[in-house]
Amino acid sequence: QVQLVESGGGFVQAGGSLRLSCAASKRISIVNHVAWHRQAPGKQREMVARLTPGGGTDYLDSVKGRFAISRDIARNSAYLQMNGLTPNDTGVYYCNVAYGTVSHWGQGTQVTVSS
């Protein structure tokens, strides 16, 4: 069973920054992809950023230029750097990692952005 532990969420004012971390209990170098999703109150979960095995990245249009996804293979960790946060970025952020065809999720970390 793969464990994913997110951290780094919190309360921040609009325009601020946060860096989310996701620590995996298994080597992250062999994953098919690493992604961050978020779920705002009353809304469906949406993918915010994705890192492909080839090193490519995909971002939700609304976060392009503000968020950056990365991973540290040596630390078996993935990160989401979030800059220029707005109240629309408020939600629970989840780390998602796929080993082969099996997808794993962390427990989520709350991000709250005040105006």
Secondary structure, DSSP 4 states (H G I P E B T S, - for coil): ---EEEE--EEEETT--EEEEEEESS-GGG-SEEEEEEE-TTS--EEEEEE-TTS-EEE-GGGTTTEEEEEEGGGTEEEEEE-S--GGG-EEEEEEEEETTEEEE---EEEEEE-
